[in-house]
């Protein structure tokens, strides 16, 4: 590899993003079936799929997309919702009409995308045949978007005609992307999609802690503080519908086998960020979570955290954060040592809104042993096994389907 090729490789690494909604693993040019209706909405769009035997919307279920970079891909979302368990097909067979909600920008402020969700609710009510109540919710960020939208409609005394709200592995108490990984996004010496995603409004609103690329500090982002204040101002949760949540993480306090303070990913060769090492999060003060090194222009940086619990191995829905970066490094010629490809992304206690993430005892709580009344939702289910964030499993989906308005 020439020097010019090495420089181009280091610059190109950041072309990836981290997905926060169900996506088919191998779309392979496949597309979703034609929708029965397509709507243009302020800040977004929707596709409608009628229930078997319906000629219009009668028993609507609005399902909002999650977090990523750029415009929603409703083909990928549809296929992801059908790949491992046929959630859309099951809804249609049970007589529910599906409204898939997408955004023009998945990284935009949750408050802005909530306006799109509100418009979808109004459009659904206006298009519905009869007066069956709505079910409204979403996957990952989509559950936060719709939570705020419904709460604000109630605050504004607007009738959303919704009987059930659901969230699917949504980060009600925050999501976690390793600080070392966030910092690496900005260590890439050119503007890149991963850095844009980490600095998007939605990321800063949802992440439990955020890396500030301007000064290298780590903390609660001001955007998150403003969003939480806006959520509190409308009551925090919708009060009229029944609220339910599912978590892709386990409820018995057991997470993925990711020991703290160990190498998660390292570039071990002599090219493309050679010597860069990302470590799993450990407790303590000034804990090193990344040693970042690059050749073009030559630079080194040590990233530390203080006062963090051991987040990467916490019970929760996992994300292949290190796996995705390792694949990009290998693609551009690096030799990698990948030891912990998948780490906790949305802790179980966050997905079921029962504990905060700051204290290890809360983060690793045996949720199954807590009083259900401790949760902010009316009812919840944790996965019996650790599964990927927003993985569409028979266990979680059957439980959800059985709780829809009949």
C-alpha positions in Angstrom: 0.0 0.0 0.0 1.5 3.3 -1.1 1.5 6.4 1.2 -1.3 7.9 -0.9 -3.4 4.8 -0.6 -2.8 4.6 3.1 -4.0 8.2 3.5 -7.1 7.5 1.4 -7.8 4.4 3.4 -7.7 6.2 6.8 -10.0 9.0 5.4 -12.5 6.5 4.0 -13.1 4.5 7.3 -16.0 6.7 8.5 -18.4 5.8 5.7 -20.4 3.5 8.0 -23.3 4.3 10.4 -24.9 2.4 13.3 -28.5 1.3 12.7 -31.2 1.7 15.4 -34.2 0.0 13.8 -35.0 -3.4 12.3 -33.2 -3.9 9.0 -33.0 -7.0 6.8 -29.5 -8.5 7.1 -29.2 -9.1 3.4 -31.7 -7.1 1.3 -29.9 -8.1 -1.9 -32.0 -5.8 -4.0 -35.3 -7.0 -2.6 -38.0 -4.5 -2.0 -41.1 -4.5 0.1 -44.5 -5.3 -1.4 -46.4 -2.3 -2.8 -48.2 -0.3 -0.2 -52.0 0.1 -0.3 -51.5 3.8 0.5 -48.5 6.2 0.6 -48.6 9.4 2.4 -46.4 12.5 2.3 -46.1 14.1 5.7 -44.4 17.1 7.1 -40.8 16.0 7.7 -41.5 12.4 6.6 -43.8 9.9 4.9 -45.7 6.7 5.6 -46.8 3.5 3.9 -50.0 1.7 4.7 -50.6 -2.0 4.4 -54.3 -3.1 4.9 -55.2 -6.1 7.0 -56.2 -9.2 5.1 -59.7 -8.6 3.8 -59.7 -4.9 4.5 -60.3 -2.3 1.7 -59.2 0.6 3.9 -57.9 1.5 7.4 -60.1 0.1 10.1 -57.8 -1.1 13.0 -54.6 0.9 12.6 -51.2 0.2 14.1 -48.7 3.0 13.6 -45.0 1.8 13.8 -42.3 4.4 13.7 -38.8 3.9 12.4 -35.7 4.2 14.6 -32.4 6.0 14.5 -29.8 6.1 11.7 -28.3 8.6 9.3 -30.3 10.3 6.6 -33.8 9.4 5.2 -35.8 6.4 6.4 -35.6 3.3 4.2 -39.0 1.8 4.6 -38.1 -1.1 2.2 -35.4 -2.2 4.6 -37.6 -1.6 7.6 -40.5 -3.7 6.2 -38.1 -6.6 5.3 -36.5 -6.3 8.7 -39.9 -6.7 10.3 -40.5 -9.8 8.3 -37.1 -11.5 8.2 -36.9 -13.5 11.5 -40.5 -13.3 12.6 -43.4 -12.1 10.3 -44.6 -9.2 12.5 -46.3 -7.3 9.7 -47.9 -10.5 8.3 -49.1 -11.5 11.8 -50.6 -8.0 12.3 -52.5 -8.2 9.0 -53.7 -11.8 9.7 -55.1 -10.6 13.0 -57.0 -7.8 11.3 -54.7 -4.9 12.0 -53.8 -2.3 9.3 -50.1 -1.4 9.4 -48.8 2.2 9.0 -45.0 2.3 8.7 -43.8 5.8 9.6 -40.5 7.2 8.2 -38.6 10.5 8.5 -36.8 12.7 6.0 -33.9 12.8 8.4 -33.6 10.1 11.1 -30.9 12.1 12.8 -33.1 15.2 13.2 -34.3 16.3 16.6 -36.8 13.9 18.2 -39.0 17.0 18.8 -39.1 17.6 15.0 -39.7 14.0 14.1 -42.5 13.9 16.7 -44.3 16.4 14.6 -44.2 13.9 11.7 -45.6 11.3 14.0 -48.4 13.7 15.1 -49.2 14.3 11.4 -49.4 10.6 10.8 -51.8 10.1 13.8 -54.1 12.9 12.4 -53.9 11.4 8.9 -54.7 7.9 10.2 -57.7 9.2 12.1 -58.9 11.1 9.1 -58.5 8.1 6.8 -59.9 5.4 9.2 -63.2 3.7 8.4 -65.2 3.5 11.7 -64.0 4.4 15.1 -61.6 1.6 16.3 -58.9 3.1 18.4 -55.3 3.4 17.3 -52.2 1.6 18.4 -49.1 3.9 18.2 -45.4 3.1 18.9 -42.1 2.4 17.4 -38.7 0.7 17.4 -35.7 2.1 19.2 -35.9 5.9 18.7 -39.4 5.5 17.2 -40.7 4.6 20.6 -39.3 7.9 22.0 -40.7 9.9 19.0 -44.2 8.5 19.5 -44.1 8.7 23.3 -43.4 12.5 23.0 -45.9 13.0 20.2 -48.8 11.4 22.2 -47.8 13.2 25.4 -47.7 16.5 23.6 -51.1 15.9 22.0 -52.6 15.3 25.4 -50.8 18.3 26.8 -52.3 20.4 23.9 -55.7 18.8 24.5 -55.8 17.1 21.1 -57.6 13.7 21.0 -55.2 11.2 19.6 -57.8 8.3 19.9 -55.0 5.9 20.9 -55.7 3.0 23.1 -52.3 1.4 23.2 -48.7 2.8 23.1 -45.8 0.4 22.7 -42.0 0.7 22.5 -39.6 -1.9 21.2 -36.2 -1.7 22.8 -36.5 2.1 23.1 -33.9 4.0 25.2 -36.3 5.6 27.7 -33.4 6.2 30.1 -30.7 6.6 27.5 -28.6 4.5 25.0 -24.9 3.7 25.1 -22.3 3.9 22.4 -18.8 3.4 23.7 -17.0 6.7 24.3 -13.9 5.4 22.6 -15.9 4.6 19.5 -17.6 8.1 19.5 -14.1 9.7 19.8 -12.8 7.6 17.0 -15.5 9.0 14.7 -13.9 12.4 15.1 -10.3 11.1 15.0 -10.9 10.3 11.3 -9.2 13.4 9.7 -12.0 14.2 7.3 -15.8 14.8 7.6 -17.5 11.5 7.6 -21.0 9.9 8.1 -20.2 8.2 11.4 -19.1 11.5 12.9 -22.2 13.2 11.5 -24.4 10.5 13.0 -22.7 10.8 16.4 -23.2 14.6 16.4 -26.7 14.5 15.1 -29.5 16.0 17.3 -31.1 12.7 17.8 -27.9 11.0 19.0 -27.1 13.8 21.4 -30.7 13.6 22.8 -30.7 9.8 23.3 -27.1 9.0 24.3 -26.6 8.6 28.1 -23.2 10.2 27.7 -21.8 12.0 24.6 -18.3 12.8 23.5 -17.9 16.5 22.6 -15.6 16.7 19.6 -14.9 20.4 20.1 -13.2 20.1 23.5 -12.8 16.3 24.1 -15.1 16.4 27.2 -17.5 13.6 28.0 -20.9 14.2 29.6 -24.6 14.7 29.3 -25.1 16.7 26.1 -27.0 20.0 26.4 -29.3 18.7 23.7 -30.3 15.7 25.9 -31.0 18.0 28.8 -33.2 20.2 26.7 -35.0 17.2 25.3 -35.7 15.7 28.7 -37.0 19.1 29.9 -39.3 19.2 26.9 -40.5 15.7 27.7 -41.2 16.6 31.3 -43.1 19.7 30.2 -45.7 17.6 28.5 -46.0 15.1 31.3 -43.3 12.6 30.4 -45.7 10.0 29.1 -49.1 9.8 27.5 -51.7 9.2 30.2 -54.7 8.0 28.2 -53.4 4.9 26.4 -52.1 1.8 28.0 -48.3 1.8 27.8 -46.2 -1.3 27.2 -42.6 -2.0 26.4 -40.4 -4.8 25.3 -36.6 -5.2 25.8 -34.2 -7.2 23.7 -32.0 -7.6 26.8 -32.5 -10.1 29.6 -34.4 -9.3 32.8 -32.3 -11.5 35.2 -29.4 -9.1 35.5 -27.2 -11.1 33.0 -25.7 -9.3 30.0 -23.4 -10.3 27.1 -20.1 -11.8 28.2 -18.0 -8.6 27.8 -15.5 -8.2 30.7 -14.6 -4.6 31.6 -11.3 -3.0 30.8 -10.3 -5.5 28.0 -9.4 -5.0 24.4 -12.5 -4.9 22.3 -10.9 -4.1 19.0 -7.3 -3.3 17.9 -5.7 -2.4 14.6 -2.6 -4.6 14.9 -0.9 -4.2 11.5 1.4 -1.5 10.2 -1.2 0.4 8.2 -4.6 2.1 8.7 -4.7 3.4 12.2 -1.9 1.0 13.4 -1.8 0.6 17.1 -5.3 2.0 17.7 -7.0 0.0 20.5 -10.5 0.4 21.8 -11.2 -1.1 25.2 -14.4 -2.2 27.0 -15.8 0.2 29.5 -14.6 -0.2 33.1 -15.4 1.5 36.4 -13.1 4.0 38.0 -11.4 7.4 37.5 -9.5 8.4 34.4 -10.1 4.9 32.9 -8.5 4.5 29.4 -11.2 3.5 26.9 -9.2 4.1 23.7 -5.7 4.7 22.4 -6.2 6.3 19.0 -3.3 6.4 16.5 -3.2 7.4 12.8 -0.6 7.9 10.1 -2.1 10.7 8.0 -1.6 13.2 9.4 0.3 11.5 12.2 -1.4 11.8 15.5 -2.1 10.0 18.8 -4.8 10.5 21.4 -5.8 8.8 24.6 -9.5 8.8 25.6 -10.5 8.4 29.2 -13.8 8.3 31.2 -14.5 8.8 34.9 -17.4 7.6 37.0 -18.8 5.2 34.4 -20.3 1.8 35.2 -19.2 -1.2 33.2 -21.7 -0.5 30.4 -20.6 -2.8 27.6 -21.5 -6.0 29.4 -24.7 -4.7 30.9 -28.0 -6.5 30.3 -29.5 -5.1 27.2 -30.1 -5.2 23.5 -26.8 -5.4 21.8 -25.3 -3.6 18.8 -22.4 -4.8 16.7 -20.5 -1.5 17.2 -17.0 -2.9 17.2 -17.9 -5.5 14.5 -19.0 -2.8 12.1 -15.8 -0.8 12.6 -13.6 -3.9 12.3 -15.2 -4.7 9.0 -14.5 -1.2 7.7 -10.8 -1.4 8.9 -10.4 -4.7 7.2 -12.0 -3.4 4.0 -9.4 -0.8 3.7 -6.4 -3.0 4.5 -6.0 -3.1 8.3 -5.2 -6.2 10.3 -7.6 -6.3 13.2 -7.9 -8.1 16.5 -11.7 -8.2 17.3 -12.5 -9.7 20.6 -15.9 -8.2 21.6 -17.9 -7.5 18.5 -21.3 -6.9 20.2 -21.9 -4.8 23.3 -24.8 -3.4 25.2 -26.6 -0.6 23.3 -29.9 -0.1 25.1 -29.8 -1.5 28.6 -32.8 -3.5 29.8 -33.5 -1.1 32.6 -33.7 1.7 30.0 -35.9 -0.2 27.6 -38.5 -0.9 30.3 -38.0 2.5 32.0 -37.4 1.0 35.5 -33.9 2.3 36.5 -31.3 4.8 35.5 -27.8 3.8 34.1 -25.5 5.7 36.5 -25.1 3.1 39.2 -23.9 -0.4 38.6 -26.6 -1.8 41.0 -29.3 -0.2 38.9 -27.7 -0.9 35.5 -27.3 -4.6 36.4 -30.6 -4.9 38.3 -32.5 -8.1 38.3 -35.5 -6.6 36.6 -37.5 -9.8 36.9 -37.2 -9.5 40.7 -38.4 -5.9 40.9 -42.0 -4.8 41.4 -43.6 -4.1 38.0 -44.9 -0.9 39.6 -41.4 0.5 39.6 -41.5 0.8 35.8 -43.0 3.9 34.2 -44.9 1.7 31.8 -48.0 -0.3 32.6 -46.6 -3.6 31.5 -43.3 -4.9 30.0 -41.5 -8.0 28.9 -37.7 -8.7 28.8 -36.2 -11.2 26.4 -35.3 -14.6 27.9 -32.0 -14.4 26.0 -29.7 -11.5 25.1 -30.7 -10.5 21.5 -29.6 -7.8 19.2 -31.1 -4.3 19.5 -34.6 -4.3 17.9 -34.3 -8.0 16.9 -37.8 -9.1 15.8 -38.2 -12.3 17.9 -41.2 -14.6 18.2 -41.1 -14.2 22.0 -41.3 -10.5 22.1 -43.6 -10.1 19.1 -46.2 -12.7 20.2 -46.4 -11.0 23.6 -46.9 -7.6 21.9 -49.5 -9.0 19.4 -51.5 -10.5 22.3 -51.9 -7.0 23.9 -53.2 -5.1 20.9 -56.8 -3.8 21.0 -59.2 -6.6 20.0 
